[in-house]
Structure formats: C-alpha cells, structure tokens
Amino acid sequence: MILPNSMPVESNGKFSEQERAAIYRAIFERRDVRQNFLPTPIPEHVLARLLTAAHHAGSVGFMQPWDFVVIRQAETKHAVKALFQGANAEAATRYRGARATLYRRLKLEAIEEAPIALCVTCSRQRGGPHVLGRATVPDTDVYSTCCAIQNLWLAARAEGIGVGWVSILDYAALKRVLGIPRSVKVVAYLCLGYVSDFSPSPDLERAGWRARLPVEHLVHYERWGRRQNGE
C-alpha cells in the first residue's frame, strides 16, 4: 500500500504544474458511472489505495466515523439488486408523461455488473459523546463521511476505475442484507470497476434530465443575494 507520506513531493509541499492539472482533471472528469463496467478484477493493492485515500479525508474532530463494507459475492449483489428493483418501481410512479418515459429509460445502477461494491457507513457514536466541533452541528459526522466518499471517487478516477452511487435503495433493508448494526448509518452504496470509457459529460445531463447550473448563479458575496464581489 502506498501511503501519502511516502509519496515524493516537491520541497515546501508545493505541487508542480502537472500535479495541479492532474487534480483538476480528476475533479472535472469524475463521473457517476452506471454502465460500461468491465469484468477485470480490481487488484487488492489498488483497492487498498482507494480505501486509504478515503480514510485520509477530513473529519470534524478527527472522529473518522466511516467504515467500508466490501462486497464481491454474486449472491449479495443479487439481494441488493432486488432491493433496487423494488425501490425503483416505486420511484417511477412519482413521474408522469414524458418525464416518466425518460425516467424508465435511465440506467440508474450497475449492482450486478460492477466487480466490487462498497457500502460506506457512518458510526455516529465514534469518538464518544463529546467530539470536538460536533456539539453545535451534530451532522458533521455524516458530512465527514461524504468527504471520504469524494476522496475515494477522485482517487478511483485517477486509477481508471468507475464509481456509481446507487441511492435508490431501502437502506433499512440494505442494513439487514449486510448485517450492519442498527446504530450505524448507511451513507452510500457504491459500485466500482474498470470501465471501457468515461463519458465526456454526466449521464443525466446527456440524457436531458438536468443541466449543470452556471457557477456564477450560485456564488454570493458577504450575504445571501449579493452576486457581485465588492458591492
């Protein structure tokens, strides 16, 4: 396993121009992948790198609330796929007309196609009752777990590995399938695997489901609604 403190870096902790470009490339080319998975296994040392990257995410109070359930067995994937099918059928009833037709055409999971799945959880009791920084914002443990997921996602993109987040699931039922304790919160079910290619744009954007919002419409200065810096 390659640990961050063993990686060569420039003096004074600076990134080279090529290193900066690589980070931004991983961010802009990250995709929620639901198709084109290859049967190629992910080597153990590569999976270890991804999990180590996730484990080096920032966490409030250094609580490190995450755990990762690695899933490879077809029987487990089949059980999770059944959960998706039930939840997806219910979700489809919320749409009407052309939107319903488009929804039913969307590829929303690759539960049985991807070689590996990861269930990422948050142990909300980790660190005890008084975690630094969590008293005023209790959900910072969940936010921290999301940071770990993003770390893993970007590292996976750099490795040429696709990641797809399956959110259309009954998490209570998923906990029973995976034997996760009631006190532990499921945050994400991720499908991982090498892919034949990465889409140049997000699947939902390409399908016409939603477009990316202009970032300048989302930035406020000093107070909500002030759109121009310095005013």
N, C-alpha and C positions, 0 to 999 in steps of 0.2 A: 504494500500500500504506500502511495506517495502522499506524504503529509505536507501541508502548506509550508511549515518551517524548514523543510528540506529542499524546497524548490529554489532554483537560482533566481536572484533578483538583482536589479541594479543597486548601486550604492545609494544611501539615504532613502531607500524604499520607493524610489521613483519608478514609474512604468515607462518603457520605451514607447515610441510612436506605434510600433507594430502591436505591442501588447494592448495598448489602449484601443486600437482599431479592432482587435480580436474580441475584446469585451463588448464593445458596442455592436459588433456583428452578431454575437450570440444573442444579445438582447433583441435586436431588430429581426433576426431570423428564427427566433423561438416560435414554435407553433404548437397548438393543441392538436396532436396527431391522433387520428381515428382510423386511418387506412394506410395501405402500402407497407404494413409490417412484414418483415422477412422472418423466416424460421431460424435464422442464425442465432445461436445462444449468446447471451451476454457473458463474457468471461468473469470469473469471480473477482479478479483483481480490478476490473473495470467497475463492476457493481460496488466494490469496496470504495473506489474513488468517489463515486457518486454519493454514497451514503456519508462518506467523510466530509464531502463538500456541504451536504445538507446539515450535518452536525456542527459545522462551523458558522452557521447562521447566527445573527444577532438575536439575543433573547433578553427580555426585560428582567433585571435582577439576576442575570446569568442562570435562570431557572432551568433551561434546556428541557422543556416539557415534552418533547417529541419522542415517539417510538415508531419503528418501521416493521410492518409485518410483510415478509417476502413470500410471494405466492407463485408457485410453479405448477402445481398439480392440476391436471385437467378436470378432475372431479370437483375441486374447489372452484375453479373458474366457471364450470357449468352451473354450479349452485348460485354463483354471483350473477351470471347471465340471466338466470330465471328471475332473480330479483329485479334486474334492469327491465326485463320484458314486462313485468307487472307494473312497475312504476312508469315506464314509458307509455304503455297503453292508457294509463290514467292521465298522464300529462297531455297526450294527444287530444283528449276531449276538451281541453281548455281553448282550443283554437277553432276558428270557423273559416269556411270559404277557401280562398287561395292560400291563406296563411296555414291552414290545416293541411292542405295538399303539400305545401313546401315542407312543413314540419315532418311529415311522414316520409319524405324523400331524403331527409338529412341523415348522414351517417354519424351517430352520436356515441359510439363506443367501439372498442376492439378487444373486448374482455377475453374472448377465446382465441383471437388471432395473435395477440402480443405474447412473446415468450415469458415475460415476467409481469406480475402486478405487485404494487406496493400499496398497502393500506397505511396511511400516515395518521397517527393518533396524537392526542394531547392529554397528558396526565395532569389534571388540574390541581392535584394535591402535592405535586412535586415541589420540593423546597420548603414544605411546611406552611403553616397558616400566615406567616409574615414574610412574604417575598418582597425584597426591595423594589419599589416602584409599582407594585400591583395593587396596593390598597385602594388607591383612588380610581384606577381603571382595571377592574377585575379581568376583562377580556384580553389583556395583554399577553396572556399565555397562548391564547388561540392565534393572536396576531403574530407572535413569535414563531409558532409552528408554520404559519403561512410563509414566513421568511425562509424557513428551512426548505419548504417545497420549492420556492423560487430558486434557491441556490441549486437544488438538485436538478431542476428543469434546465437552467442555463448550463450547468456542467454537462448534462446529458446532450444538449445541442452541440456543445464543443466536441463531444465524443462521437457525434453522428448518430445519436440514439434519440428516437422519438418518444415523446411523453404525451399521454392523453388523460385528461381528468374526467372521470365518469361521475357526474353529480346527480344523475337521475337514478337514485337508489334509495331504498328504505334503510337508513343507517342503523336503526334498531335491529332490523332483521340481519343486516350485514354483521353486526357485532355477534349475533348468535352463531352465524356460519363460521366466523373466525375465532370464536371463543374469547372475545375481548371483554374484559370486566365492565360491569355497569358503570363504575365510577370513571372510566376512561372515555374521552370524547373522540369519535371518528371525525377527522377533518377532511381527508381526501382518499379516494381510491384511484390510483394511477396505473395506467398500462404503459409498459416500457418495452422497447425493442428497436433493433436496427430497422431502418426503412429504406425503400428503394429510392425515394427522393422526398425532399421537403417542399411543400407548397410555397410559391413566391408570396402568397397572401393568405390570411386566415381563412379557414374553410367557410365560416359563417358569412364573412364579408364577400367571398367569391360566389356563394350561393344566393346572395341578395337578402340574407336575413337581417343583417345590420351593417352599417358602415362605421369606420373609425371616426370619432369626433375630432375636430380640429383642437389641438392642444391649447391654442390661444383662447379658446372659448371656456377653458377650464381653469385658467390662472387668474387669481385675484391678488391685489396688492394692498397690504395693510389692513384691509377689511373687505368683507364679502361684497361683491358687486363692483368693486373698483378695478376696472380692466386694464388701465394704462399705468405703467410704472411712473412714479413721480407726481401723480395728480392727487 
